[in-house]
Amino acid sequence: MISPDKINYYFGNNLRKFREAKGCSQEEFAEICKISRAYYGRIERGEHSITIEKCALIAQALGIHISVLFTDLPD
């Protein structure tokens, strides 16, 4: 089971993988998502707990269903 204090870290790592696979820098991707690069960077580093609304924006920018953002989290 994932420790609650590590979930943001693992989720951020997943986001980084998706973003890199899309070939975007943090700045480019944050602009696509219409959020600040600084805020997006904190999410990827696991320093910020993201809202479901932001997850939906990110999933839409990636062209995936929101549930996919959570599929590769460790048990």
The first five atom37 places (N, CA, C, CB, O) and aatype in JSON, in Angstrom:
{
  "aatype": [12, 9, 15, 14, 3, 11, 9, 2, 18, 18, 13, 7, 2, 2, 10, 1, 11, 13, 1, 6, 0, 11, 7, 4, 15, 5, 6, 6, 13, 0, 6, 9, 4, 11, 9, 15, 1, 0, 18, 18, 7, 1, 9, 6, 1, 7, 6, 8, 15, 9, 16, 9, 6, 11, 4, 0, 10, 9, 0, 5, 0, 10, 7, 9, 8, 9, 15, 19, 10, 13, 16, 3, 10, 14, 3],
  "atom_mask": [
    [1, 1, 1, 1, 1],
    [1, 1, 1, 1, 1],
    [1, 1, 1, 1, 1],
    [1, 1, 1, 1, 1],
    [1, 1, 1, 1, 1],
    [1, 1, 1, 1, 1],
    [1, 1, 1, 1, 1],
    [1, 1, 1, 1, 1],
    [1, 1, 1, 1, 1],
    [1, 1, 1, 1, 1],
    [1, 1, 1, 1, 1],
    [1, 1, 1, 0, 1],
    [1, 1, 1, 1, 1],
    [1, 1, 1, 1, 1],
    [1, 1, 1, 1, 1],
    [1, 1, 1, 1, 1],
    [1, 1, 1, 1, 1],
    [1, 1, 1, 1, 1],
    [1, 1, 1, 1, 1],
    [1, 1, 1, 1, 1],
    [1, 1, 1, 1, 1],
    [1, 1, 1, 1, 1],
    [1, 1, 1, 0, 1],
    [1, 1, 1, 1, 1],
    [1, 1, 1, 1, 1],
    [1, 1, 1, 1, 1],
    [1, 1, 1, 1, 1],
    [1, 1, 1, 1, 1],
    [1, 1, 1, 1, 1],
    [1, 1, 1, 1, 1],
    [1, 1, 1, 1, 1],
    [1, 1, 1, 1, 1],
    [1, 1, 1, 1, 1],
    [1, 1, 1, 1, 1],
    [1, 1, 1, 1, 1],
    [1, 1, 1, 1, 1],
    [1, 1, 1, 1, 1],
    [1, 1, 1, 1, 1],
    [1, 1, 1, 1, 1],
    [1, 1, 1, 1, 1],
    [1, 1, 1, 0, 1],
    [1, 1, 1, 1, 1],
    [1, 1, 1, 1, 1],
    [1, 1, 1, 1, 1],
    [1, 1, 1, 1, 1],
    [1, 1, 1, 0, 1],
    [1, 1, 1, 1, 1],
    [1, 1, 1, 1, 1],
    [1, 1, 1, 1, 1],
    [1, 1, 1, 1, 1],
    [1, 1, 1, 1, 1],
    [1, 1, 1, 1, 1],
    [1, 1, 1, 1, 1],
    [1, 1, 1, 1, 1],
    [1, 1, 1, 1, 1],
    [1, 1, 1, 1, 1],
    [1, 1, 1, 1, 1],
    [1, 1, 1, 1, 1],
    [1, 1, 1, 1, 1],
    [1, 1, 1, 1, 1],
    [1, 1, 1, 1, 1],
    [1, 1, 1, 1, 1],
    [1, 1, 1, 0, 1],
    [1, 1, 1, 1, 1],
    [1, 1, 1, 1, 1],
    [1, 1, 1, 1, 1],
    [1, 1, 1, 1, 1],
    [1, 1, 1, 1, 1],
    [1, 1, 1, 1, 1],
    [1, 1, 1, 1, 1],
    [1, 1, 1, 1, 1],
    [1, 1, 1, 1, 1],
    [1, 1, 1, 1, 1],
    [1, 1, 1, 1, 1],
    [1, 1, 1, 1, 1]
  ],
  "atom_positions": [
    [[0.84, -1.18, 0.0], [0.0, 0.0, 0.0], [0.88, 1.24, 0.0], [-0.96, 0.0, 1.22], [1.91, 1.28, 0.67]],
    [[0.48, 2.25, -0.75], [1.24, 3.49, -0.82], [1.02, 4.28, 0.46], [0.82, 4.33, -2.06], [-0.1, 4.46, 0.92]],
    [[2.12, 4.75, 1.01], [2.05, 5.62, 2.17], [1.4, 6.94, 1.76], [3.46, 5.86, 2.78], [1.78, 7.5, 0.73]],
    [[0.44, 7.44, 2.53], [-0.23, 8.69, 2.15], [0.73, 9.86, 1.93], [-1.22, 9.06, 3.21], [0.44, 10.76, 1.14]],
    [[1.85, 9.87, 2.63], [2.79, 10.97, 2.45], [3.64, 10.83, 1.18], [3.7, 11.08, 3.65], [4.39, 11.74, 0.85]],
    [[3.53, 9.72, 0.48], [4.27, 9.49, -0.76], [3.4, 9.51, -2.02], [4.98, 8.17, -0.68], [3.94, 9.49, -3.13]],
    [[2.1, 9.55, -1.87], [1.21, 9.46, -3.03], [1.46, 10.59, -4.02], [-0.24, 9.47, -2.58], [1.45, 10.36, -5.23]],
    [[1.68, 11.81, -3.53], [1.92, 12.93, -4.44], [3.21, 12.74, -5.22], [1.96, 14.25, -3.67], [3.29, 13.1, -6.39]],
    [[4.22, 12.17, -4.57], [5.5, 11.89, -5.23], [5.31, 10.91, -6.39], [6.53, 11.33, -4.22], [5.77, 11.16, -7.5]],
    [[4.64, 9.8, -6.13], [4.42, 8.8, -7.17], [3.52, 9.33, -8.29], [3.8, 7.54, -6.57], [3.78, 9.08, -9.47]],
    [[2.49, 10.06, -7.92], [1.6, 10.64, -8.91], [2.37, 11.62, -9.8], [0.41, 11.34, -8.23], [2.2, 11.63, -11.02]],
    [[3.2, 12.44, -9.2], [4.02, 13.39, -9.95], [4.95, 12.7, -10.92], [0.0, 0.0, 0.0], [5.14, 13.17, -12.05]],
    [[5.55, 11.59, -10.5], [6.42, 10.82, -11.39], [5.63, 10.29, -12.58], [7.07, 9.66, -10.64], [6.14, 10.29, -13.7]],
    [[4.4, 9.84, -12.36], [3.56, 9.39, -13.46], [3.3, 10.53, -14.44], [2.22, 8.83, -12.93], [3.38, 10.36, -15.66]],
    [[2.98, 11.7, -13.9], [2.72, 12.84, -14.77], [3.95, 13.18, -15.61], [2.3, 14.06, -13.94], [3.83, 13.47, -16.8]],
    [[5.11, 13.13, -14.99], [6.35, 13.43, -15.72], [6.52, 12.47, -16.89], [7.58, 13.34, -14.77], [6.88, 12.89, -17.99]],
    [[6.27, 11.19, -16.67], [6.4, 10.19, -17.73], [5.44, 10.47, -18.88], [6.15, 8.78, -17.17], [5.82, 10.41, -20.05]],
    [[4.2, 10.79, -18.54], [3.21, 11.12, -19.59], [3.63, 12.35, -20.36], [1.82, 11.33, -18.97], [3.58, 12.37, -21.59]],
    [[4.06, 13.39, -19.64], [4.46, 14.64, -20.3], [5.66, 14.42, -21.21], [4.79, 15.72, -19.26], [5.67, 14.89, -22.35]],
    [[6.66, 13.71, -20.72], [7.85, 13.45, -21.52], [7.51, 12.62, -22.75], [8.92, 12.74, -20.69], [8.08, 12.84, -23.83]],
    [[6.6, 11.66, -22.61], [6.18, 10.85, -23.75], [5.49, 11.7, -24.81], [5.24, 9.71, -23.3], [5.55, 11.39, -26.0]],
    [[4.86, 12.77, -24.38], [4.22, 13.7, -25.31], [5.24, 14.63, -25.95], [3.13, 14.52, -24.59], [4.94, 15.32, -26.92]],
    [[6.47, 14.65, -25.4], [7.54, 15.45, -25.98], [7.49, 16.92, -25.6], [0.0, 0.0, 0.0], [7.99, 17.77, -26.34]],
    [[6.88, 17.23, -24.46], [6.74, 18.61, -24.03], [7.64, 18.91, -22.83], [5.28, 18.91, -23.67], [7.9, 18.05, -21.99]],
    [[8.11, 20.15, -22.78], [8.77, 20.64, -21.58], [7.69, 20.93, -20.54], [9.65, 21.92, -21.88], [6.51, 20.98, -20.87]],
    [[8.11, 21.14, -19.29], [7.13, 21.51, -18.27], [6.43, 22.81, -18.66], [7.83, 21.67, -16.89], [5.21, 22.94, -18.51]],
    [[7.19, 23.75, -19.16], [6.63, 25.05, -19.53], [5.59, 24.91, -20.64], [7.74, 26.01, -19.96], [4.5, 25.48, -20.57]],
    [[5.94, 24.15, -21.68], [5.01, 23.94, -22.79], [3.74, 23.24, -22.32], [5.68, 23.13, -23.9], [2.63, 23.63, -22.68]],
    [[3.93, 22.2, -21.51], [2.77, 21.43, -21.08], [1.88, 22.22, -20.14], [3.22, 20.14, -20.41], [0.66, 22.15, -20.24]],
    [[2.48, 22.98, -19.23], [1.69, 23.82, -18.33], [0.87, 24.82, -19.11], [2.6, 24.55, -17.33], [-0.28, 25.1, -18.76]],
    [[1.45, 25.36, -20.16], [0.72, 26.31, -21.01], [-0.48, 25.63, -21.68], [1.65, 26.92, -22.07], [-1.56, 26.21, -21.75]],
    [[-0.28, 24.42, -22.18], [-1.38, 23.66, -22.79], [-2.5, 23.44, -21.77], [-0.87, 22.3, -23.33], [-3.68, 23.52, -22.1]],
    [[-2.1, 23.16, -20.52], [-3.07, 22.9, -19.45], [-3.67, 24.17, -18.86], [-2.42, 22.1, -18.35], [-4.63, 24.12, -18.09]],
    [[-3.1, 25.31, -19.24], [-3.54, 26.6, -18.72], [-3.33, 26.73, -17.21], [-5.01, 26.82, -19.06], [-4.18, 27.25, -16.48]],
    [[-2.17, 26.22, -16.76], [-1.75, 26.4, -15.37], [-0.32, 26.92, -15.39], [-1.86, 25.05, -14.55], [0.38, 26.79, -16.4]],
    [[0.12, 27.49, -14.29], [1.47, 28.05, -14.27], [2.52, 26.94, -14.28], [1.67, 28.95, -13.03], [2.28, 25.84, -13.78]],
    [[3.67, 27.23, -14.87], [4.76, 26.26, -14.91], [5.24, 25.94, -13.5], [5.91, 26.78, -15.76], [5.55, 24.79, -13.2]],
    [[5.3, 26.94, -12.64], [5.76, 26.73, -11.27], [4.83, 25.76, -10.53], [5.84, 28.07, -10.52], [5.29, 24.85, -9.85]],
    [[3.53, 25.97, -10.69], [2.55, 25.08, -10.05], [2.68, 23.67, -10.62], [1.12, 25.62, -10.26], [2.68, 22.7, -9.86]],
    [[2.78, 23.56, -11.94], [2.91, 22.24, -12.55], [4.18, 21.55, -12.07], [2.9, 22.35, -14.08], [4.17, 20.35, -11.8]],
    [[5.27, 22.29, -11.97], [6.52, 21.71, -11.49], [6.39, 21.16, -10.08], [0.0, 0.0, 0.0], [6.92, 20.1, -9.77]],
    [[5.67, 21.88, -9.22], [5.46, 21.4, -7.85], [4.64, 20.11, -7.84], [4.75, 22.47, -7.0], [4.87, 19.22, -7.02]],
    [[3.68, 20.01, -8.76], [2.88, 18.79, -8.85], [3.79, 17.62, -9.25], [1.72, 18.95, -9.87], [3.73, 16.56, -8.63]],
    [[4.61, 17.81, -10.28], [5.49, 16.72, -10.73], [6.49, 16.31, -9.66], [6.24, 17.14, -11.99], [6.86, 15.14, -9.57]],
    [[6.94, 17.24, -8.84], [7.89, 16.92, -7.77], [7.22, 16.35, -6.53], [8.67, 18.17, -7.39], [7.89, 15.96, -5.57]],
    [[5.89, 16.28, -6.56], [5.15, 15.73, -5.43], [5.04, 16.69, -4.26], [0.0, 0.0, 0.0], [4.78, 16.27, -3.13]],
    [[5.22, 17.96, -4.52], [5.17, 18.97, -3.46], [3.78, 19.55, -3.28], [6.16, 20.08, -3.76], [3.54, 20.3, -2.33]],
    [[2.88, 19.22, -4.16], [1.54, 19.8, -4.1], [0.52, 18.7, -4.38], [1.39, 20.96, -5.12], [0.72, 17.86, -5.26]],
    [[-0.55, 18.71, -3.62], [-1.65, 17.77, -3.83], [-2.6, 18.38, -4.87], [-2.41, 17.46, -2.49], [-3.16, 19.45, -4.66]],
    [[-2.77, 17.69, -5.95], [-3.53, 18.2, -7.09], [-5.02, 17.92, -6.89], [-3.04, 17.57, -8.41], [-5.41, 16.93, -6.28]],
    [[-5.85, 18.82, -7.44], [-7.3, 18.62, -7.38], [-7.75, 17.74, -8.54], [-8.04, 19.99, -7.41], [-7.05, 17.56, -9.53]],
    [[-8.94, 17.2, -8.38], [-9.54, 16.39, -9.45], [-9.74, 17.26, -10.7], [-10.89, 15.78, -8.99], [-9.57, 16.79, -11.82]],
    [[-10.09, 18.52, -10.5], [-10.29, 19.42, -11.64], [-9.0, 19.58, -12.44], [-10.78, 20.79, -11.17], [-9.04, 19.56, -13.67]],
    [[-7.86, 19.73, -11.76], [-6.58, 19.85, -12.46], [-6.21, 18.53, -13.11], [-5.46, 20.29, -11.48], [-5.63, 18.52, -14.2]],
    [[-6.53, 17.42, -12.46], [-6.29, 16.11, -13.08], [-7.06, 16.0, -14.39], [-6.71, 14.96, -12.13], [-6.53, 15.48, -15.38]],
    [[-8.29, 16.48, -14.4], [-9.1, 16.42, -15.62], [-8.49, 17.29, -16.72], [-10.55, 16.88, -15.33], [-8.47, 16.88, -17.88]],
    [[-7.99, 18.47, -16.37], [-7.34, 19.33, -17.36], [-6.1, 18.66, -17.95], [-6.96, 20.67, -16.73], [-5.87, 18.7, -19.16]],
    [[-5.31, 18.05, -17.08], [-4.08, 17.39, -17.51], [-4.4, 16.19, -18.39], [-3.24, 16.95, -16.3], [-3.78, 16.0, -19.44]],
    [[-5.37, 15.39, -17.98], [-5.76, 14.22, -18.78], [-6.25, 14.66, -20.15], [-6.86, 13.4, -18.07], [-5.91, 14.04, -21.16]],
    [[-7.04, 15.71, -20.19], [-7.53, 16.23, -21.47], [-6.37, 16.68, -22.35], [-8.51, 17.4, -21.24], [-6.36, 16.4, -23.54]],
    [[-5.39, 17.37, -21.75], [-4.23, 17.83, -22.52], [-3.41, 16.66, -23.05], [-3.34, 18.74, -21.64], [-2.79, 16.75, -24.11]],
    [[-3.4, 15.56, -22.3], [-2.67, 14.37, -22.73], [-3.47, 13.52, -23.71], [-2.3, 13.53, -21.52], [-2.92, 12.65, -24.39]],
    [[-4.78, 13.77, -23.8], [-5.63, 12.98, -24.68], [-5.94, 11.6, -24.12], [0.0, 0.0, 0.0], [-6.11, 10.64, -24.87]],
    [[-6.01, 11.51, -22.79], [-6.28, 10.24, -22.13], [-7.44, 10.4, -21.17], [-5.04, 9.71, -21.4], [-7.82, 11.51, -20.81]],
    [[-8.02, 9.27, -20.75], [-9.05, 9.29, -19.72], [-8.38, 9.58, -18.38], [-9.85, 7.93, -19.67], [-7.27, 9.13, -18.13]],
    [[-9.06, 10.33, -17.54], [-8.48, 10.71, -16.24], [-8.02, 9.5, -15.42], [-9.51, 11.51, -15.45], [-7.03, 9.6, -14.69]],
    [[-8.7, 8.38, -15.53], [-8.34, 7.2, -14.75], [-6.94, 6.69, -15.08], [-9.36, 6.09, -14.98], [-6.28, 6.08, -14.24]],
    [[-6.48, 6.92, -16.3], [-5.16, 6.45, -16.73], [-4.06, 7.11, -15.91], [-4.95, 6.74, -18.22], [-2.99, 6.52, -15.73]],
    [[-4.29, 8.31, -15.41], [-3.28, 9.0, -14.6], [-2.95, 8.22, -13.33], [-3.76, 10.41, -14.24], [-1.89, 8.42, -12.74]],
    [[-3.85, 7.34, -12.91], [-3.7, 6.63, -11.65], [-3.33, 5.15, -11.81], [-4.96, 6.73, -10.87], [-3.16, 4.45, -10.82]],
    [[-3.2, 4.67, -13.05], [-3.04, 3.24, -13.27], [-1.68, 2.68, -12.88], [-3.3, 2.93, -14.69], [-1.59, 1.52, -12.5]],
    [[-0.62, 3.47, -12.96], [0.71, 2.93, -12.7], [1.24, 3.27, -11.31], [1.66, 3.42, -13.73], [2.44, 3.18, -11.07]],
    [[0.37, 3.67, -10.4], [0.82, 3.95, -9.04], [1.15, 2.63, -8.35], [-0.25, 4.74, -8.25], [0.44, 1.64, -8.55]],
    [[2.2, 2.6, -7.55], [2.54, 1.35, -6.85], [1.47, 0.98, -5.82], [3.91, 1.47, -6.17], [0.75, 1.83, -5.32]],
    [[1.39, -0.3, -5.53], [0.44, -0.79, -4.52], [0.84, -0.37, -3.14], [0.31, -2.3, -4.58], [0.15, -0.69, -2.17]]
  ]
}
